[in-house]
Amino acid sequence: MIIVHAVALALLAVAVLKLADYAMFSAFDRSFNPVVDMPLIAAGFSFTRDSLGLVVFVFAVSSAILLLALLYALIVQGFAAWASLGRNAKTGLAAALIGAGFTGWAVADAGHHLSFWKLENSPPGTTWTSRLAINRVEEIQRTTRDLAEFREAAGLDTYANQFGLLNKLDGRDVFLIWIESYGRASFDNPLYAPTHLATLRSAQAEIAGSGLAMKSGWLISPTVGGQSWLAHGTLGSGLWTADNGRYQAMIDSGRKWLSHIAQAAGYRTAAVMPAITKDWPESRAMGFELVFDKAEIPYAGESFRWVTMPDQFTLAAYPDLLPPDPRPDFVQIALISSHAPWTPIADVIPWQDVGDGTVFNEMALRGPTPEVLWKDRDAVRDAYRRSVDYVLQVVFSHVLQLADDAPLVIVAGDHQAAGFVSGSDSKDVAVHIIGPPQVLDHIEHWRWTEGLVPASDVPVRRMDSFRDNFIAAFSDKTSTAMVLQ
């Protein structure tokens, strides 16, 4: 009986794994990897609870648990019924022969598709579930080896002990603004491009009138549909943090982020993170002197469900959070209004009316609710279009407000939206760099497009290349003398 329950648990685990794959492909366009994706379970539960409400969330989780328990009971009952056939010699022999036949058939099919051997023709039927289990074991082994190699590579850093970096910035402020779910779909999907391109071209004309120059290009994000921190880590560290295992290995490695390099160059570094609602201990390994999470940002208005505050408030509030300091600022701002579920969506209001955020209360209570919106995929796509457009408007309006101080502003998408929304399997995101013309001359060799609309044929580089390319572009010849400890 112990063997029966063990086999039943194994089959149930495979069923759960298939459900996890379905969820991961829907959200991130890839399968579930038990080695690196376990932290996403808690994050997924939290997001679902905040989006659907506690009552619906508890009902959904309870129903799933009951269905899995029922499936387990049915499997055990099926094994018991099969075992009862052995009480009669003839039926027992027939059951054994049938079982052996199907087992051989399954082994032949699985081995053929897994390339253990090749048959002239694939056996009829499929052993997809068995192949999934075998592939997942192999994936776990590959991931473990990959993480060991990644940890070794993380310790090799071209800029670990160099001096005189970022001197070509001439001590001007640098702002890195992340736009959630902003990728190539905004430029080539006809559902979104007319709206987003019109906003970008309008902002481009206004920014050009302020005297600032603009260049735009493409980067390949390590993720799609979510897990923005993987993109942040990839760009900041110069390492391809494509999953949570690599991300944690990068954090543990002591690798220098772009913020560390800026800090060594005399900058005050800060992170403005309105989506962070819990302790964020890894920030200490990222080179940020100051961290302003949800609790530190004085928003007095209602939350927009999962979105803690509208992006216009974040952009209006952060300058007053920075205490006086003679050093220039290097500030990362991770915006969240274009994060799923894309309801409700705030209106753009005059900056002087933002106040303490209570002006957004009526907007935060608008419908539809996520559970209603997500029943209609066309409505979801339209909500995505409007939410990204809202963020583009407030971001570039804020950049105009900074123009008199002539900073360098980097505006980057973190990843594409989920495939059913973006309509693409591309991982390309748009990146815009805005600053004084003489400063942007330093990246002329990047061959990026002038303005805010990158040409479709601009060279596309992986996001992990940005850190080293940025440092090289804005640094004179450096010294590699060892730092004394």
C-alpha positions in Angstrom: 0.0 0.0 0.0 2.9 2.3 0.6 4.0 1.9 -3.0 0.5 2.7 -4.2 0.5 6.0 -2.3 4.0 6.8 -3.4 3.1 6.3 -7.1 -0.1 8.3 -6.6 1.9 11.2 -5.1 4.3 11.1 -7.9 1.5 11.2 -10.5 -0.1 14.1 -8.5 3.2 15.9 -8.5 3.4 15.6 -12.3 -0.1 16.9 -12.6 0.7 19.9 -10.5 3.9 20.5 -12.6 1.7 20.5 -15.7 -0.6 23.1 -14.1 2.5 25.2 -13.1 3.7 25.0 -16.7 0.4 26.2 -18.0 0.5 29.2 -15.6 4.1 30.0 -16.5 3.5 29.8 -20.2 0.5 32.1 -19.8 2.4 34.6 -17.8 6.1 34.3 -18.8 6.1 32.2 -22.0 8.3 29.4 -20.5 7.9 26.3 -18.4 8.2 26.0 -14.6 11.6 25.2 -13.3 11.5 23.8 -9.7 15.1 24.8 -9.1 14.7 28.5 -9.7 11.0 29.3 -9.7 9.8 28.3 -6.3 9.9 31.9 -5.0 7.3 32.8 -7.7 4.7 30.7 -6.0 4.3 33.0 -3.0 4.6 36.1 -5.3 1.9 34.6 -7.6 -0.4 34.0 -4.7 0.1 37.5 -3.4 -0.6 39.1 -6.8 -3.7 37.0 -7.3 -5.0 37.8 -3.8 -4.5 41.5 -4.3 -6.0 41.5 -7.9 -9.1 39.3 -7.2 -9.8 40.1 -3.6 -9.5 37.9 -0.6 -12.8 36.1 -0.9 -12.4 35.1 -4.5 -8.8 34.1 -3.8 -9.6 31.9 -0.9 -12.4 30.2 -2.9 -10.1 29.6 -5.9 -7.3 28.1 -3.7 -9.7 26.0 -1.7 -11.2 24.6 -4.9 -7.8 23.8 -6.3 -6.8 22.0 -3.1 -10.1 20.0 -3.1 -9.7 19.0 -6.8 -6.1 17.8 -6.2 -7.3 15.8 -3.2 -10.1 14.3 -5.3 -7.6 13.4 -8.0 -5.3 11.8 -5.5 -8.2 9.7 -4.1 -9.2 8.6 -7.6 -5.7 7.6 -8.5 -5.4 5.5 -5.3 -8.8 4.0 -5.9 -7.8 3.1 -9.5 -4.7 1.3 -8.3 -6.8 -0.6 -5.7 -9.2 -1.6 -8.4 -6.4 -2.8 -10.7 -4.8 -4.7 -7.8 -8.1 -6.5 -7.1 -7.9 -8.2 -10.5 -5.0 -10.3 -9.2 -7.3 -12.3 -6.9 -8.3 -14.4 -9.8 -5.4 -16.2 -11.6 -6.8 -15.7 -15.2 -7.8 -12.0 -14.8 -4.5 -11.4 -12.9 -2.5 -12.8 -15.8 -4.5 -10.8 -18.3 -4.0 -7.6 -16.3 -0.3 -8.3 -16.0 0.0 -8.8 -19.8 -2.0 -5.7 -20.6 0.1 -3.7 -18.1 3.3 -5.0 -19.6 2.1 -4.3 -23.1 1.2 -0.7 -22.3 4.4 -0.2 -20.4 6.5 -1.4 -23.3 4.4 0.8 -25.7 5.0 3.8 -23.5 8.7 3.1 -23.2 9.1 2.8 -26.9 7.3 6.1 -27.5 9.1 8.0 -24.8 12.5 6.7 -25.9 11.8 7.6 -29.5 10.8 11.2 -28.7 13.6 11.6 -26.2 16.1 10.3 -28.8 17.2 7.4 -26.6 16.6 5.4 -29.8 14.9 6.0 -33.1 12.1 3.9 -34.5 11.1 4.0 -38.2 7.7 5.4 -37.1 6.6 6.9 -33.9 4.2 4.6 -32.0 0.6 5.7 -32.1 -0.5 7.7 -29.0 1.8 9.8 -26.9 3.5 9.6 -23.5 3.8 13.3 -23.2 3.4 13.3 -19.4 6.2 10.7 -18.9 8.4 12.6 -21.3 7.7 15.8 -19.3 8.8 14.2 -16.1 12.0 12.9 -17.7 12.7 16.2 -19.3 12.2 18.0 -16.0 14.7 15.8 -14.2 17.2 16.6 -17.0 16.4 20.3 -16.7 17.0 20.3 -13.0 20.5 18.7 -13.6 21.3 21.3 -16.4 20.1 24.2 -14.2 22.3 23.1 -11.3 25.4 22.9 -13.6 24.4 26.3 -15.2 24.2 28.0 -11.8 27.6 26.7 -10.8 29.1 28.1 -14.0 27.2 31.4 -13.5 28.5 31.9 -10.0 32.0 31.5 -11.3 31.4 34.0 -14.1 29.9 36.5 -11.7 33.2 36.8 -10.0 34.9 38.0 -13.2 34.3 41.7 -13.6 36.1 44.0 -16.0 35.4 47.0 -13.9 35.8 45.5 -10.4 39.0 47.5 -9.6 39.0 50.4 -12.0 39.1 54.1 -11.2 38.1 57.3 -13.0 34.8 55.9 -14.3 31.8 57.9 -15.5 33.9 61.1 -15.6 32.5 62.1 -19.0 29.1 62.7 -17.3 30.7 65.8 -15.7 28.9 65.2 -12.4 25.4 65.6 -13.8 22.4 63.7 -12.3 21.5 60.4 -13.8 17.9 59.0 -13.6 17.1 55.4 -14.6 13.3 55.1 -15.0 11.8 51.7 -15.6 8.5 51.4 -17.4 6.6 48.2 -16.6 5.6 45.9 -19.5 6.9 48.3 -22.2 8.3 46.6 -25.2 8.4 46.3 -29.0 4.6 45.6 -29.1 4.1 49.4 -28.5 5.8 50.0 -31.8 4.7 47.1 -34.1 1.4 45.8 -32.8 -1.4 47.7 -34.6 -3.5 47.5 -31.4 -1.0 49.7 -29.5 1.3 51.4 -32.0 -1.1 54.2 -33.2 -1.6 55.3 -29.6 1.9 54.9 -28.2 3.7 56.3 -31.2 1.5 59.4 -31.2 2.4 60.0 -27.6 6.1 59.4 -28.1 6.3 61.7 -31.1 4.4 64.5 -29.2 6.8 64.1 -26.3 9.8 64.0 -28.7 8.8 67.4 -30.1 8.4 69.0 -26.6 11.7 67.6 -25.3 13.6 68.7 -28.4 12.2 72.2 -27.8 13.7 72.1 -24.3 17.2 71.8 -25.7 17.7 68.1 -24.8 18.7 65.4 -27.3 17.3 61.9 -27.5 18.5 58.5 -28.7 16.5 55.3 -28.7 17.4 51.7 -29.2 16.4 48.1 -28.4 17.6 45.7 -25.7 16.7 42.0 -25.2 15.1 41.5 -21.8 15.9 38.3 -19.9 12.2 37.9 -19.0 8.7 38.4 -20.5 5.3 38.9 -18.8 6.7 39.6 -15.4 9.6 39.2 -12.9 10.8 42.8 -13.5 13.6 42.3 -11.0 15.4 40.0 -13.5 15.6 42.9 -15.9 16.7 45.3 -13.2 19.4 42.9 -12.1 20.5 42.2 -15.7 21.0 45.8 -16.7 22.4 46.9 -13.3 24.9 44.0 -12.9 25.9 43.2 -16.5 25.0 39.6 -15.9 22.3 37.6 -17.7 20.0 37.0 -14.7 17.3 35.1 -16.7 15.9 33.3 -13.7 15.7 33.6 -9.9 18.5 31.1 -9.3 20.9 33.3 -11.4 19.5 36.4 -9.7 20.2 35.2 -6.2 23.6 34.0 -7.3 24.3 37.5 -8.7 23.2 39.0 -5.4 25.4 36.7 -3.4 28.4 37.2 -5.6 29.2 40.8 -4.6 29.1 41.8 -8.2 29.2 45.6 -8.8 26.0 47.1 -10.1 26.0 50.3 -12.2 24.9 52.0 -8.9 28.1 50.8 -7.2 30.2 52.3 -10.1 28.3 55.6 -9.8 28.8 55.6 -6.0 32.5 55.2 -6.5 32.5 58.0 -9.0 31.1 60.4 -6.3 27.3 60.0 -6.8 24.6 59.6 -4.2 22.6 56.5 -5.1 18.9 55.9 -4.4 16.1 53.5 -5.5 12.5 54.6 -5.6 10.4 51.4 -5.5 6.7 51.9 -4.9 6.0 48.2 -5.5 8.2 47.1 -2.6 5.8 46.4 0.3 8.0 44.1 2.4 11.6 44.1 3.7 14.0 44.2 0.7 17.4 43.0 2.1 18.9 42.4 -1.3 19.0 46.1 -1.9 22.1 46.3 0.3 23.9 44.3 -2.4 22.8 46.6 -5.2 24.7 49.7 -4.3 21.8 51.9 -3.2 22.5 54.3 -0.3 18.8 55.3 0.0 15.7 53.1 -0.7 12.2 54.6 -0.8 9.7 51.8 -0.8 5.9 52.0 -0.5 6.1 52.8 3.2 8.7 55.6 2.6 6.7 57.3 -0.2 4.0 59.6 1.4 1.0 58.6 -0.7 -2.2 59.2 1.2 -4.6 58.1 -1.6 -6.3 54.8 -2.3 -4.3 52.0 -3.9 -5.1 51.0 -7.4 -5.5 47.4 -6.3 -2.1 45.7 -6.8 -0.6 49.0 -7.9 0.2 50.8 -4.7 0.1 54.3 -6.2 -0.1 55.9 -9.6 3.1 56.6 -11.3 2.4 60.4 -11.6 2.5 60.6 -7.8 5.8 58.6 -7.6 7.4 61.0 -10.1 6.0 64.0 -8.3 7.1 62.9 -4.8 10.6 61.4 -5.1 12.5 64.7 -5.5 11.3 65.9 -2.1 12.4 62.6 -0.5 16.0 63.1 -1.3 17.7 65.0 1.5 20.2 67.8 0.8 23.5 66.5 -0.5 26.3 68.2 -2.5 26.8 65.1 -4.6 25.1 64.5 -7.9 22.3 61.9 -7.9 22.1 58.4 -9.5 18.5 57.4 -9.0 16.6 54.3 -10.1 12.8 54.6 -10.3 10.7 51.5 -11.0 7.2 52.5 -12.1 4.3 50.2 -11.8 1.1 51.7 -13.2 1.4 49.6 -16.4 1.6 46.4 -14.4 -1.1 43.8 -14.9 -4.1 43.6 -14.2 -4.3 47.1 -15.8 -7.4 48.2 -13.9 -8.1 50.8 -12.7 -6.1 53.4 -14.8 -5.4 56.9 -13.5 -5.9 60.1 -15.4 -3.0 62.4 -16.1 -3.6 65.6 -14.1 -1.8 68.9 -13.7 1.4 68.3 -11.6 0.4 71.1 -9.2 -2.8 69.2 -8.3 -1.0 65.9 -7.3 -0.7 67.0 -3.6 -0.8 64.1 -1.1 -2.4 61.7 -3.6 -6.0 61.9 -2.3 -6.9 63.5 -5.6 -6.6 60.0 -7.2 -9.1 58.4 -4.8 -12.1 58.5 -7.2 -9.9 57.0 -10.0 -8.7 54.2 -7.8 -12.3 53.0 -7.3 -13.2 52.8 -10.9 -14.2 49.6 -12.6 -14.1 47.1 -14.0 -12.6 44.8 -11.4 -9.8 42.4 -12.6 -12.1 39.4 -12.5 -14.5 41.1 -14.8 -11.9 42.7 -17.1 -10.0 39.4 -17.6 -13.0 37.5 -18.9 -12.6 39.5 -22.1 -9.2 39.4 -23.7 -9.9 42.2 -26.1 -10.8 44.4 -23.1 -7.5 43.3 -21.4 -5.5 44.4 -24.4 -7.3 47.7 -24.6 -6.6 48.3 -20.9 -3.0 47.5 -21.4 -2.8 50.0 -24.3 -4.3 52.8 -22.1 -2.1 52.0 -19.1 1.2 52.1 -21.0 0.1 55.3 -22.7 -0.7 56.8 -19.3 2.9 56.0 -18.1 4.5 57.3 -21.3 2.7 60.6 -20.9 3.7 61.1 -17.2 7.3 59.9 -17.7 8.1 62.3 -20.5 6.2 65.1 -18.9 8.4 64.6 -15.9 11.5 64.5 -18.1 10.5 68.0 -19.4 10.4 69.2 -15.8 14.0 68.1 -15.3 15.3 69.7 -18.5 16.6 72.9 -16.9 19.0 70.9 -14.8 20.4 69.0 -17.9 20.5 65.5 -16.3 21.0 62.3 -18.2 17.8 60.3 -18.2 17.5 56.6 -19.2 14.0 55.4 -19.8 13.8 51.6 -20.2 11.1 49.0 -20.6 11.6 46.0 -18.3 10.0 43.4 -20.5 7.2 42.7 -22.9 3.7 41.9 -21.7 2.5 38.3 -21.7 2.3 36.8 -25.2 -1.5 36.9 -25.5 -1.3 40.7 -24.8 1.8 41.6 -26.8 0.9 39.4 -29.7 4.6 38.5 -30.1 7.3 36.2 -28.8 9.9 39.0 -29.0 11.7 39.9 -25.8 12.8 43.3 -27.2 12.2 46.4 -25.0 12.7 50.0 -26.0 15.3 52.1 -24.3 15.6 55.9 -24.5 18.5 58.1 -23.4 17.8 61.8 -23.0 20.3 64.5 -22.1 22.3 67.5 -23.4 23.5 66.9 -27.0 27.2 67.0 -26.1 26.6 64.2 -23.6 24.8 62.0 -26.0 27.6 62.4 -28.5 29.5 59.9 -26.3 27.1 57.1 -27.5 27.0 58.0 -31.1 28.8 54.8 -31.9 25.9 52.8 -30.5 24.0 53.7 -33.8 20.8 54.3 -31.9 18.0 56.3 -33.5 17.6 60.1 -32.9 14.4 60.8 -31.0 12.0 58.5 -29.0 11.1 56.1 -31.8 13.8 53.5 -32.4 14.1 52.3 -35.9 13.1 48.6 -36.4 16.6 47.8 -37.8 18.6 49.4 -35.0 21.2 46.8 -33.7 19.6 44.8 -30.8 21.8 43.9 -27.9 21.1 41.8 -24.8 20.3 43.8 -21.7 23.4 42.5 -19.8 25.6 44.5 -22.3 24.2 47.8 -21.2 26.3 48.2 -18.0 29.7 47.8 -19.6 28.7 49.8 -22.7 27.4 52.7 -20.6 30.6 52.7 -18.4 32.9 52.6 -21.4 31.0 55.4 -23.2 31.1 57.8 -20.3 34.6 57.0 -18.9 38.1 58.0 -19.9 41.0 55.6 -19.9 41.0 54.0 -16.5 43.5 52.5 -14.0 43.3 48.9 -13.0 45.4 49.2 -9.8 44.2 46.9 -7.1 42.1 48.5 -4.3 43.8 48.2 -1.0 41.7 46.5 1.6 
